[in-house]
Amino acid sequence: MGRLRLLLTGLVLWFAAFAVNAIAADFNKPGPFAVGLQKFTIPDTSGKHPIPTMVWYPAAGPVPDLTAGSPTAIMDAPAATTGPYPLVVVIHGISGQGTMFGAVGRHLASHGLVVAAADYDTGPLPDGDTWGDQNAVGQLYDRPASVVRVIGYADMLSAPGGKLAGVIDTSRIGVWGLSTGGTTAIQAAGAQVDLKALDAWCADKKEDANASETCQFVGHEQALATRHGVADPFVAPMPPIWDKRVAALVAAAPGGELHAFGDRGIAAVKLPTLIMFASDDHVVSPKFNALWAYDGIGSPDKALAVFDRGGHTLFMTSSAPHFDEATALATAFFLDILKGDAEGRAALMPDALSFPGLNYRTTVH
């Protein structure tokens, strides 16, 4: 395959576009691994908030049929023996479940990644004086804290004697989130809640309906600060809630809670970042949220992919327009950043992603 690509790139210019598409198209198809699936429940110390979690992983077995679409997963299949394989944590939107991301999980696993997708909104909300306090703490503290718990559980699974001993490489981790999960993923990559900036921004946006998702947190600053272990909500941004081994961030149609980070809080993200959305998304405002996040994130290595159609659920629905392309792009991104895969890097270049329906730009080179 490598020789074929070299030959293709050496042909005349009119054929170069076909050669590039051939490179990028590899990630549209299942990878070289069969896919296993195991289900776990991550406990907590109180026993009140267990986290059901699906884990897809490269498995021993026949190579997936490249003509059959999304690969199937085999329950409790023996893991492939060429690992360990980098971990990607998938984070669902508000009131979602990890099981909703099977197509994404199976595809990434077939390309040599371990994917953990948990249910982040199960169990009772944290204690608080009001429902609003509970909601604010649940979204802006407990969700990213649960991502850290999932990563810690992956460490245990891959440790000697664990159910996936030696299978998971947690030295470099990816996070992938949709909608509110996209906001959580950004926070799990180092973004910090800035309550002073939140209040100032919401005061300026009183008449803007797009601001409601962020401004629901106004009035609950003390509850958030208390959960972060901070006395005064307004002195400085809240401490980050993340595992510093997180090395790559994909945010798909990130939600309207983003402005709780403010300019300083979003700039704290320094990791390679891919932000994706569909221009016909009517659930969140891409201009208000995703584009602001892309401009504000402090990483020197970032990419923005705008698909012309597919709506808000493009990134989880395998039958949606451009689902295959969006998942291929995320796959290439994680393989490049987490594994140093040269083919993944090649597939991220602008000329490799030139097709109708995509507007793409990147600082990656």
C-alpha angles and dihedrals in degrees: 000000000000091000090049091054092050090051092048094051090051095058126101119294097254089063096044094090091059091050092052092047089052090057094047093043092063089077093051087068129064115277129239098279133086111231129240128193131204129176123216139174114219110212127210129212093258095046089224100102114039115172118223107215135189118208121195116189142168107278137197111256143077120335111261117264104258091207096052100074120227112022119244122238124233115217113242093351116171110266122249113261101225095081169106094142126198119261123240118189113208116205122198128214127258113312092001133126135228090239089069091072100059094122091054093043095049093048094050091045091052087059094053106274131119112229124200116191115181135184102248100180101053124113129028122324116249119274114274141152093253140013087253090057090050093048094048093047091044094054102036101033114017096046097057090038088056090053087057088051091052091052091050090050090051088055089055094046092053097043120102107289093020122129090252097031112180093359103100124064107203096173090096117024135188127210123203122184139175125211108322083005087059089057089048090049091053089051090046086055093058108281114147129217109241108196096182090054090045092057094045092048093049092048087056093047101048093128097041115100090199089067097064097093092057098035093056084083094061109110093030098076095114093052089052093047092048092052089050089052093248124133101202116043094201108047096084141340115291118265112271119260105213147106108249091221089074103112107166134042131199116181116185116196092335114212135251094263089082096097090067084082096057122198095301095045096051092044088060088077105096100163128108104276137196117191119189134180142154117245090223093058107136097175098067128016108248093196091050095046121012096039092046090050093048092052094044103044110107097221117117088209113063141134135200123205119188116187118200096225144006101093128225096319095049092111098056104032112082093201093054120109110269095007090125093049094046092049091046090052093050090047092053090046094053093044090051098046100035100035105021089239110179093204090053090053092048091053091055095060116108095242090054091055101050110127136124113279099031131097107188136176133169144175090209112110 
